[in-house]
Amino acid sequence: MPFQPASRRARLLSRSPLALALLTLVAPLAQAAGTDPATDPAEPTDLDKVQVVGQRYLPDYAARATRSATRTDTPLLDVPQAITVVTDKLISDQAMTSLSDAFRYMPGIGLAQGEGNRDTPVLRGNSSTADFFVDGIRDDVQYVRDTYNVERIEALKGPNAMVFGRGGSGGVINRVTRQADGQSHRAGSLQVGSGNRRRGTVDVGDAIGEGSAGFRITAMYEDSESFRDGYTLERHGINPTFGVDLGERTRLQLSYERFHDERVADRGVPSLYGRPVETDPSTFFGNPDASPVEATVDALDAVIEHAFADNLSLRNHLRWADYDKFYQNVFPGAADAATQTVSISAYSNSTTRENLFNQTDLVWETATGGIRHTVLAGAEFGRQVTDNLRMTGYFGAPGSTTTSIRVPLSSPTTSIVPLFRQSATDADNHGVARVAAVYLQDQVEFTPQWQAIIGLRHDDFRVELRNNRTGATLRSDDGLLSPRAGLVYKPVERVSLYASYSMAYQPRAGEQLASLSASNAALDPETFRNRELGAKWDIRPELQASIAVYRLDRGNVAVTDPADATRMILVDGQTTEGVEIGVAGRITENWQLMGGYAYQDGEITTTQSATAVAGNRLAQLPEHSASLWNRYDFNQAFGIGLGIIHRGSIFANVDNTVTLPSFTRFDAALYWTLNPAMQLQLNVENLGNKRYFASAHSNNNISPGTPRSAWVSLNFHF
């Protein structure tokens, strides 16, 4: 594990991990676990040194601490922010292969379709294709990520530019990857099942020499299909890591990942009469053979940590990443009830990006007058070079100007391949974005009951965008000042109550750095302000619960001036209010669970266009959503899993004209341990074969939910 001063390790080990709380809601869980929530455990004792020789047990579905939320190693209980963590154990138990699988068990987080070519979570009413991080570093190109090298997936909710910089309008998704840790790793899995799924993974690692160095390699290959006609998926990844102690106080960690994903861009079905069109769930609208997606990622990380003393440490993380993304799609538009036809259009888009980021954090632990401080001072520098090219699909003979055709609703799969060339408005851009940021944060412990966190970050964010077609260049230069403040009260050691305020910005270049125009380049960035109250409860070290109540306001939305069509003005755009409840961990030694509930209400507050009218509900935001996964082990050999997922009805678009109905789905699993080195696992998704619609991109791009499906996994150790 990364080097930590002995005194800090002792304090972290002496505290329980985060468990979020609403006492009246989860008291029955504590009673079921045989604990008394009113009992205040003995005060922890600081030790000069702790040597961990081994441990009987760590919770499988619960996480104890995080670095991502504060950039310091902090127990989740002490973080004044709603956080949901999906661990590698839950990923394995549910045979998850993508982030979208994990989002189902993150209260307050939904999933948009992403045009069938990218991850698009909806965080507190804000959809994003760029708010992704790997080990705390930006990973913002549009593609579909895998779970093969993941130790855990973290959803850090609410805008928090103090930690993550620009973007993060509703929060961020951070993947914590598996690293060389000097331990022996010998594991793998083989998976086959519905949709012709064929997948294999491997995780191998060991110490080198006397144990001061180690390596670890995770790898994956998948070749699958789907219940959707014409859909295929092939991807592979490999992630070798190497770690070495450069003396007693310094550690170097190196990592390289090569990931490649090929799939069909599947944009689902159109709508008719305000609902998704009635058709067989397998029906493909468009041409699957002419809708390829390819994404390749090469990334190199170098992390060096040095402890000057037990209370003063330095951490530097350098990440270089090269992305190459291309997709082409022939997809459905509006359906016509009179003719019983649907329009088919097409376009292609290619993006290359080279990211270079460096983060430096200096952490100082000190005490003044009995008050403890964990002071963070840091800087981040980054450069992103992006090229993007879009082309429109034209149907007919060469030179045709026809950009869409109509096909029967009864037979919407076409073999017609359009010709692709640039239209008068298609993008052909070269952009360079630069960021230089400094930040300062203090985590203060006034008494064992009262803590606070206060921080401030300044980003100098500059973008230069050149239109290759005209030679015109646009520039923007934003100085972003991002505060964060939180107060934590712990009436007993295992319960925390908190209040927090945070904000973030979205510059006019947009989340994909290609949205600058002559009309918006001079405008201030959009703002996102989050106010949150919450409670967290470690019912016991193996069981955690939480509740958060929040309000998130979006401001500085650019709209056309009603009095002057040549001007843009800034208005308050939308607001989201909600309640999130989460629980994770073990009820008993044999019974563990992961679940949550969210109530969300979001609306447009100022009319922004003919479709985004004040009072309209935000797109793809259910009022009620809930999930619960249980695993129960009868003995050392046999176990079962049972899950339920509910999502209320949502609007496919902010115009509120098309509704995706609510649904409730059940999943199940069987676990059979053949011997200590081999386990057989059966996962069944949508046990009741429920017909539902999982996500949308627009009124006419709606994804049917997966019918009943089953996968068998062989998990082994060697």
ABEGO torsion letter per residue (X at the ends): XBBBBAAAAAAAAABBBBBBBBAAAAAAAAAAAGBBAABBBBBBBBBABBBBABBABBBAABBABBAAAAGBBBBAAABBBBBBBBBAAAAAAAGBABAAAAAAABBGBBBBAGGGABBBBBBGGBBBAABBBBGGBBBABBBBBBAAABABBBBBBEBBAAAAEBEGAAEBBBBBBBBBAGBBBBBBBBBBEBGGBBBBBBBBBBBBEAGABBBBBBBBBBBBBBABBGBBBBBBBBBBBBBBBBEAABBBBBBBBBBBBBBBBBAEBBBBGGBBBBBBAABBBEBAAABBBBBBBBBBBBBBBBBABAABBBBBBBBBBBBBBBBBBBBBBBBBAAAGBBBBBBBBBBBBBBBBBBBBBBBBBBBBGGBBBBBBBBBBBBBBBBBBBBBBBBBEBBGBABABBBBBAABABBABBBBBBBBAABBBBBBBBBBBBBBBBBBBBABAABBBBBBBBBBBBBBBBBBAAAGBBBBBBBBBBBBBBBBBBBABAABBBBBBBBBBBBBAAEAAGAABBAAAAABBBBBBBBBBBBBBBBABAABBBBBBBBBBBBBGBBBBBAABAABBBBBBABBBBBBBBBBBEBABAABBBBBBBBBBBBBBABBABAABBBGBBBBGBBABBBBBBBBBBABAABBBBBBBBBBBBBBABAAGABBBBBBBBBBBBBBBBABAABBBBBBBBGAAGBBBBABBABAABBBBBBBBBBBBBBBBBX
